[in-house]
Amino acid sequence: MKKLIAYIGILTMFLLTSSLAHAQHKKISDQGKGAIIGGAGGAVVGGLVGHNVGGALIGGAIGAGGGYVIGNEHRKSVEKKRRAAYRAAYYRKHGHYPNAYVYKKPTR
């Protein structure tokens, strides 16, 4: 019965957090999404393995930390791809990369 109450509580907190974020019309960052998903998954696994609330808390904390790190790396890779696409499009249009020194021959 304690497990059932703990799981329902975790699920309720997760649903309330997602609905509050949607109500404010603010996007959750990749790090935030990773922390929420990792924390929820870690709490479930920690509760099952540890057979108590302490295991769920420890699993949730470890899962949230790991999810944050994974979300941060995902954000970095997306930004890197976006910057590369911008630079390629700029090169196709202008013939040189942005913020690059363009040598022009002096005219006489």
N, C-alpha and C positions, 0 to 999 in steps of 0.2 A: 504494500500500500504506500510506503514511503517513496519507493521508486516512482510509482505512478504520479504522486503529487509533485515530486521533483521534476519529472519530465513535462507534466502539464504546466508547471511554473516556468520552466525554461522556454517552452513553446509559446506561452503567453507573452513573456518578455520579448521574444523575437518578433512576434506579430505586432506587438504594440510599437516597438522601435521602428519597424518598417512602415507602419501606417502613419506614425508621427512624421517621419521624414517625407513621406509622400504628401501629407497635408500641408507642409510648409513650402512645397514646390522647390525644394533644394535637392540637387543631386548629391548622392553619397559618393565620396571618392573611392577609388579602387582600393586604397588602404583600408578604408572603413568597411567596405563590403567584405574584404578578405578577413578582417578582424571579426566581424559578426559571424560569418559562415564558419570560420575556424573555431571561434569560441563556442558556438552551438554544437558543432561536431565533436570538439574536444570534451565538452561537458557530458554529452551523451556517452561517449566512449569511456571517459573517466568514471562516470556513474556505474556503467556496466562492469568495468574491470575492478574498480575499487569497492563496489558494493555498498557505498555510502555517499553522503553529500560531500564529504571532504575530497573524495576522489573526483567527483564532478567539478568541484571548484578548481582543483589543481589542473584537471584536464581542460577545463574551459580557459584558464589563464594561459596555459601552454599553447592551446589551439588558437587563441586570439593573437598571441605574439607571432606564431608561425604564419597565420593568415595575413597579418599586417605586412610581414616581410614579403610574402608572395605577392600581395596586392601592390606593394611598392615597386617590385621588380617588373610587374606587368605594366604599371603606369610608365616606368622608364622606357620600356621597349616600345610602347605605343607612341610616346613623344619622339623617340629616335626615328621611327618609321615616318611620322608626320613631317619632321624636319627634313629628312632625306627626300621625301616627295616634293616638298616645297622647293628645295634647292634644285632638284632635277627640272621642275617646271620653269623655274627662274632661268636656268641655264638654256633651256630650249627657246625661251622667248628673247633673252637678252644676249646670249652668246658668251656669258661669263657668269661666275658664281656671285651671289650677293655678298657685299662687303669685301670683295676681292679687288686688289689694285689692278687696274686696267692700264697697260702701257700704251700710250698713244705717241706715235712718231711726231716730232716737232715739225711744223710746217714752215716753209721759208718763203 
